[in-house]
Every structure is written in C-alpha cells, then in structure tokens.
Amino acid sequence: MEWSVGHSTPAGKRGKTEIPQRSEEAQVPPRGKRVAVAQWNERVQTNKKIGTAIVRLLEAIILLCPKLF
C-alpha cells in the first residue's frame, strides 16, 4: 500500500495530485460564473495579447514623441 503525500488516506497513483508548471496552470473563472476552463483560458490569453499590444503602442508613442513626456 502506498501513502500519497499530503493526504491522510492510503492511495495508489490515482490519489496523487500532479502540480502543474506555472505556464501550464489553468486559470480559474470567478465564482458564480459558469464558463468552460478552455473558454476562460482563451479569454485570459486574449487579454494578455491586448495588454502586450497596448504596451508596444505606448513605447512607440514615447519613442516618436518624447517631448510629450
């Protein structure tokens, strides 16, 4: 019999939980919202892309018009 780490009951491999790496973590939707995890992750990725685009746009504006800042 194997004892799984962090659990008080004996279990085989099915009782062990695998800790995902930071890049693989599933984003969890807020409570009360019924959204599929894949759909939620897609929204998170879209928001990251938009955020990156905004940062690049601001950098370009600062480079082209340094007197404004």
N, CA, C and O atoms as CSV, one atom per row, in Angstrom:
chain,resi,resn,atom,element,x,y,z
A,1,MET,N,N,0.841,-1.181,0.000
A,1,MET,CA,C,0.000,0.000,0.000
A,1,MET,C,C,0.884,1.242,0.000
A,1,MET,O,O,1.844,1.334,0.765
A,2,GLU,N,N,0.551,2.188,-0.861
A,2,GLU,CA,C,1.297,3.454,-0.925
A,2,GLU,C,C,0.528,4.547,-0.206
A,2,GLU,O,O,-0.702,4.586,-0.248
A,3,TRP,N,N,1.251,5.424,0.445
A,3,TRP,CA,C,0.631,6.594,1.062
A,3,TRP,C,C,0.952,7.783,0.185
A,3,TRP,O,O,2.116,8.064,-0.101
A,4,SER,N,N,-0.082,8.477,-0.239
A,4,SER,CA,C,0.164,9.635,-1.087
A,4,SER,C,C,0.550,10.818,-0.217
A,4,SER,O,O,0.027,10.989,0.884
A,5,VAL,N,N,1.454,11.618,-0.711
A,5,VAL,CA,C,1.954,12.775,0.030
A,5,VAL,C,C,0.850,13.808,0.194
A,5,VAL,O,O,0.173,14.170,-0.769
A,6,GLY,N,N,0.675,14.279,1.421
A,6,GLY,CA,C,-0.283,15.347,1.665
A,6,GLY,C,C,-1.701,14.868,1.906
A,6,GLY,O,O,-2.604,15.684,2.092
A,7,HIS,N,N,-1.916,13.545,1.906
A,7,HIS,CA,C,-3.255,13.003,2.132
A,7,HIS,C,C,-3.227,12.114,3.361
A,7,HIS,O,O,-2.196,11.514,3.667
A,8,SER,N,N,-4.335,12.020,4.065
A,8,SER,CA,C,-4.388,11.197,5.257
A,8,SER,C,C,-4.911,9.796,4.973
A,8,SER,O,O,-5.018,8.983,5.892
A,9,THR,N,N,-5.238,9.500,3.728
A,9,THR,CA,C,-5.743,8.174,3.384
A,9,THR,C,C,-4.790,7.488,2.417
A,9,THR,O,O,-4.143,8.146,1.603
A,10,PRO,N,N,-4.703,6.159,2.507
A,10,PRO,CA,C,-3.820,5.447,1.570
A,10,PRO,C,C,-4.407,5.488,0.168
A,10,PRO,O,O,-5.620,5.389,-0.019
A,11,ALA,N,N,-3.537,5.632,-0.798
A,11,ALA,CA,C,-3.989,5.664,-2.187
A,11,ALA,C,C,-2.843,5.274,-3.098
A,11,ALA,O,O,-1.668,5.415,-2.760
A,12,GLY,N,N,-3.216,4.789,-4.242
A,12,GLY,CA,C,-2.216,4.480,-5.257
A,12,GLY,C,C,-1.918,5.731,-6.044
A,12,GLY,O,O,-1.990,6.837,-5.509
A,13,LYS,N,N,-1.581,5.569,-7.316
A,13,LYS,CA,C,-1.259,6.716,-8.154
A,13,LYS,C,C,-2.451,7.637,-8.352
A,13,LYS,O,O,-2.272,8.839,-8.542
A,14,ARG,N,N,-3.666,7.098,-8.311
A,14,ARG,CA,C,-4.841,7.925,-8.546
A,14,ARG,C,C,-5.055,8.952,-7.437
A,14,ARG,O,O,-5.737,9.953,-7.652
A,15,GLY,N,N,-4.482,8.718,-6.254
A,15,GLY,CA,C,-4.651,9.646,-5.141
A,15,GLY,C,C,-3.645,10.780,-5.139
A,15,GLY,O,O,-3.798,11.759,-4.409
A,16,LYS,N,N,-2.618,10.642,-5.959
A,16,LYS,CA,C,-1.577,11.665,-6.005
A,16,LYS,C,C,-1.978,12.767,-6.965
A,16,LYS,O,O,-2.507,12.510,-8.046
A,17,THR,N,N,-1.724,13.970,-6.564
A,17,THR,CA,C,-2.034,15.091,-7.452
A,17,THR,C,C,-0.744,15.611,-8.067
A,17,THR,O,O,0.286,15.718,-7.401
A,18,GLU,N,N,-0.825,15.926,-9.328
A,18,GLU,CA,C,0.334,16.447,-10.044
A,18,GLU,C,C,0.266,17.970,-10.026
A,18,GLU,O,O,-0.770,18.550,-10.352
A,19,ILE,N,N,1.347,18.609,-9.654
A,19,ILE,CA,C,1.378,20.068,-9.591
A,19,ILE,C,C,1.799,20.600,-10.959
A,19,ILE,O,O,2.910,20.321,-11.409
A,20,PRO,N,N,0.920,21.371,-11.635
A,20,PRO,CA,C,1.271,21.883,-12.969
A,20,PRO,C,C,2.331,22.977,-12.886
A,20,PRO,O,O,2.426,23.698,-11.893
A,21,GLN,N,N,3.117,23.083,-13.938
A,21,GLN,CA,C,4.102,24.157,-14.012
A,21,GLN,C,C,3.377,25.470,-14.233
A,21,GLN,O,O,2.231,25.474,-14.683
A,22,ARG,N,N,4.020,26.577,-13.926
A,22,ARG,CA,C,3.380,27.876,-13.988
A,22,ARG,C,C,2.758,28.157,-15.366
A,22,ARG,O,O,1.662,28.710,-15.447
A,23,SER,N,N,3.452,27.779,-16.443
A,23,SER,CA,C,2.941,28.060,-17.785
A,23,SER,C,C,1.754,27.168,-18.149
A,23,SER,O,O,1.007,27.482,-19.076
A,24,GLU,N,N,1.574,26.056,-17.425
A,24,GLU,CA,C,0.508,25.131,-17.742
A,24,GLU,C,C,-0.724,25.317,-16.861
A,24,GLU,O,O,-1.746,24.671,-17.091
A,25,GLU,N,N,-0.643,26.189,-15.856
A,25,GLU,CA,C,-1.748,26.326,-14.911
A,25,GLU,C,C,-3.023,26.784,-15.595
A,25,GLU,O,O,-3.010,27.694,-16.424
A,26,ALA,N,N,-4.100,26.152,-15.241
A,26,ALA,CA,C,-5.406,26.559,-15.763
A,26,ALA,C,C,-5.881,27.765,-14.967
A,26,ALA,O,O,-5.800,27.772,-13.738
A,27,GLN,N,N,-6.363,28.761,-15.643
A,27,GLN,CA,C,-6.924,29.918,-14.970
A,27,GLN,C,C,-8.335,29.554,-14.515
A,27,GLN,O,O,-9.091,28.940,-15.267
A,28,VAL,N,N,-8.685,29.924,-13.307
A,28,VAL,CA,C,-9.984,29.559,-12.760
A,28,VAL,C,C,-10.943,30.735,-12.875
A,28,VAL,O,O,-10.612,31.845,-12.456
A,29,PRO,N,N,-12.134,30.506,-13.440
A,29,PRO,CA,C,-13.096,31.603,-13.554
A,29,PRO,C,C,-13.621,32.006,-12.178
A,29,PRO,O,O,-13.598,31.201,-11.247
A,30,PRO,N,N,-14.093,33.242,-12.044
A,30,PRO,CA,C,-14.615,33.687,-10.756
A,30,PRO,C,C,-15.818,32.849,-10.331
A,30,PRO,O,O,-16.516,32.277,-11.169
A,31,ARG,N,N,-16.051,32.784,-9.026
A,31,ARG,CA,C,-17.195,32.016,-8.514
A,31,ARG,C,C,-18.498,32.593,-9.031
A,31,ARG,O,O,-18.622,33.803,-9.217
A,32,GLY,N,N,-19.462,31.726,-9.261
A,32,GLY,CA,C,-20.761,32.178,-9.725
A,32,GLY,C,C,-20.877,32.246,-11.239
A,32,GLY,O,O,-21.979,32.376,-11.772
A,33,LYS,N,N,-19.760,32.159,-11.930
A,33,LYS,CA,C,-19.772,32.202,-13.393
A,33,LYS,C,C,-19.550,30.785,-13.918
A,33,LYS,O,O,-18.607,30.105,-13.513
A,34,ARG,N,N,-20.410,30.355,-14.808
A,34,ARG,CA,C,-20.256,29.022,-15.396
A,34,ARG,C,C,-19.632,29.176,-16.776
A,34,ARG,O,O,-20.330,29.387,-17.768
A,35,VAL,N,N,-18.336,29.071,-16.824
A,35,VAL,CA,C,-17.596,29.205,-18.071
A,35,VAL,C,C,-16.645,28.022,-18.162
A,35,VAL,O,O,-15.995,27.664,-17.179
A,36,ALA,N,N,-16.563,27.422,-19.328
A,36,ALA,CA,C,-15.637,26.309,-19.528
A,36,ALA,C,C,-14.208,26.806,-19.330
A,36,ALA,O,O,-13.874,27.932,-19.700
A,37,VAL,N,N,-13.376,25.960,-18.748
A,37,VAL,CA,C,-11.988,26.339,-18.468
A,37,VAL,C,C,-11.265,26.723,-19.750
A,37,VAL,O,O,-10.504,27.690,-19.759
A,38,ALA,N,N,-11.488,25.985,-20.832
A,38,ALA,CA,C,-10.825,26.305,-22.102
A,38,ALA,C,C,-11.248,27.685,-22.595
A,38,ALA,O,O,-10.429,28.451,-23.103
A,39,GLN,N,N,-12.545,27.996,-22.439
A,39,GLN,CA,C,-13.036,29.313,-22.860
A,39,GLN,C,C,-12.437,30.405,-21.985
A,39,GLN,O,O,-12.065,31.468,-22.482
A,40,TRP,N,N,-12.343,30.146,-20.684
A,40,TRP,CA,C,-11.760,31.124,-19.767
A,40,TRP,C,C,-10.289,31.350,-20.101
A,40,TRP,O,O,-9.831,32.493,-20.125
A,41,ASN,N,N,-9.537,30.270,-20.359
A,41,ASN,CA,C,-8.122,30.392,-20.705
A,41,ASN,C,C,-7.943,31.177,-22.000
A,41,ASN,O,O,-6.992,31.947,-22.140
A,42,GLU,N,N,-8.861,30.980,-22.948
A,42,GLU,CA,C,-8.802,31.729,-24.208
A,42,GLU,C,C,-8.974,33.223,-23.939
A,42,GLU,O,O,-8.288,34.051,-24.539
A,43,ARG,N,N,-9.888,33.558,-23.041
A,43,ARG,CA,C,-10.094,34.969,-22.684
A,43,ARG,C,C,-8.853,35.556,-22.016
A,43,ARG,O,O,-8.477,36.698,-22.280
A,44,VAL,N,N,-8.225,34.770,-21.154
A,44,VAL,CA,C,-7.011,35.229,-20.478
A,44,VAL,C,C,-5.912,35.502,-21.506
A,44,VAL,O,O,-5.240,36.531,-21.440
A,45,GLN,N,N,-5.730,34.580,-22.454
A,45,GLN,CA,C,-4.708,34.758,-23.488
A,45,GLN,C,C,-5.003,35.980,-24.349
A,45,GLN,O,O,-4.085,36.715,-24.713
A,46,THR,N,N,-6.272,36.205,-24.679
A,46,THR,CA,C,-6.656,37.383,-25.462
A,46,THR,C,C,-6.319,38.654,-24.698
A,46,THR,O,O,-5.783,39.602,-25.271
A,47,ASN,N,N,-6.632,38.676,-23.410
A,47,ASN,CA,C,-6.330,39.851,-22.589
A,47,ASN,C,C,-4.826,40.106,-22.518
A,47,ASN,O,O,-4.391,41.257,-22.536
A,48,LYS,N,N,-4.036,39.043,-22.437
A,48,LYS,CA,C,-2.576,39.203,-22.408
A,48,LYS,C,C,-2.080,39.812,-23.720
A,48,LYS,O,O,-1.220,40.693,-23.715
A,49,LYS,N,N,-2.628,39.336,-24.848
A,49,LYS,CA,C,-2.221,39.863,-26.151
A,49,LYS,C,C,-2.584,41.337,-26.278
A,49,LYS,O,O,-1.794,42.137,-26.781
A,50,ILE,N,N,-3.780,41.693,-25.822
A,50,ILE,CA,C,-4.208,43.098,-25.876
A,50,ILE,C,C,-3.299,43.946,-25.000
A,50,ILE,O,O,-2.892,45.037,-25.400
A,51,GLY,N,N,-2.980,43.455,-23.809
A,51,GLY,CA,C,-2.090,44.183,-22.907
A,51,GLY,C,C,-0.720,44.401,-23.520
A,51,GLY,O,O,-0.151,45.488,-23.411
A,52,THR,N,N,-0.192,43.377,-24.160
A,52,THR,CA,C,1.119,43.483,-24.817
A,52,THR,C,C,1.060,44.504,-25.953
A,52,THR,O,O,1.988,45.294,-26.128
A,53,ALA,N,N,-0.014,44.489,-26.713
A,53,ALA,CA,C,-0.163,45.438,-27.827
A,53,ALA,C,C,-0.234,46.871,-27.308
A,53,ALA,O,O,0.340,47.775,-27.914
A,54,ILE,N,N,-0.926,47.086,-26.203
A,54,ILE,CA,C,-1.031,48.433,-25.625
A,54,ILE,C,C,0.333,48.919,-25.160
A,54,ILE,O,O,0.689,50.077,-25.378
A,55,VAL,N,N,1.093,48.043,-24.524
A,55,VAL,CA,C,2.440,48.420,-24.066
A,55,VAL,C,C,3.320,48.789,-25.244
A,55,VAL,O,O,4.043,49.784,-25.189
A,56,ARG,N,N,3.270,48.004,-26.307
A,56,ARG,CA,C,4.091,48.297,-27.500
A,56,ARG,C,C,3.674,49.613,-28.145
A,56,ARG,O,O,4.521,50.371,-28.617
A,57,LEU,N,N,2.377,49.885,-28.165
A,57,LEU,CA,C,1.887,51.136,-28.722
A,57,LEU,C,C,2.397,52.320,-27.911
A,57,LEU,O,O,2.853,53.311,-28.481
A,58,LEU,N,N,2.324,52.226,-26.596
A,58,LEU,CA,C,2.825,53.304,-25.738
A,58,LEU,C,C,4.328,53.503,-25.909
A,58,LEU,O,O,4.807,54.636,-25.934
A,59,GLU,N,N,5.067,52.407,-26.026
A,59,GLU,CA,C,6.512,52.517,-26.257
A,59,GLU,C,C,6.794,53.249,-27.563
A,59,GLU,O,O,7.686,54.095,-27.623
A,60,ALA,N,N,6.025,52.921,-28.621
A,60,ALA,CA,C,6.219,53.571,-29.919
A,60,ALA,C,C,5.899,55.054,-29.836
A,60,ALA,O,O,6.605,55.875,-30.422
A,61,ILE,N,N,4.841,55.407,-29.112
A,61,ILE,CA,C,4.473,56.820,-28.965
A,61,ILE,C,C,5.574,57.572,-28.222
A,61,ILE,O,O,5.930,58.689,-28.599
A,62,ILE,N,N,6.109,56.965,-27.175
A,62,ILE,CA,C,7.175,57.610,-26.402
A,62,ILE,C,C,8.419,57.802,-27.261
A,62,ILE,O,O,9.080,58.836,-27.169
A,63,LEU,N,N,8.744,56.816,-28.096
A,63,LEU,CA,C,9.920,56.946,-28.962
A,63,LEU,C,C,9.723,57.998,-30.040
A,63,LEU,O,O,10.653,58.736,-30.363
A,64,LEU,N,N,8.519,58.075,-30.600
A,64,LEU,CA,C,8.266,59.019,-31.681
A,64,LEU,C,C,8.009,60.445,-31.187
A,64,LEU,O,O,8.311,61.414,-31.884
A,65,CYS,N,N,7.460,60.563,-30.004
A,65,CYS,CA,C,7.105,61.895,-29.478
A,65,CYS,C,C,7.620,62.057,-28.050
A,65,CYS,O,O,6.819,62.173,-27.122
A,66,PRO,N,N,8.925,62.068,-27.857
A,66,PRO,CA,C,9.466,62.132,-26.483
A,66,PRO,C,C,9.131,63.451,-25.785
A,66,PRO,O,O,9.126,63.497,-24.554
A,67,LYS,N,N,8.856,64.508,-26.520
A,67,LYS,CA,C,8.557,65.804,-25.905
A,67,LYS,C,C,7.230,65.788,-25.164
A,67,LYS,O,O,7.010,66.606,-24.270
A,68,LEU,N,N,6.344,64.870,-25.523
A,68,LEU,CA,C,5.066,64.776,-24.826
A,68,LEU,C,C,5.216,64.274,-23.402
A,68,LEU,O,O,4.350,64.494,-22.556
A,69,PHE,N,N,6.326,63.599,-23.152
A,69,PHE,CA,C,6.524,63.009,-21.830
A,69,PHE,C,C,7.684,63.678,-21.184
A,69,PHE,O,O,8.041,63.343,-20.055
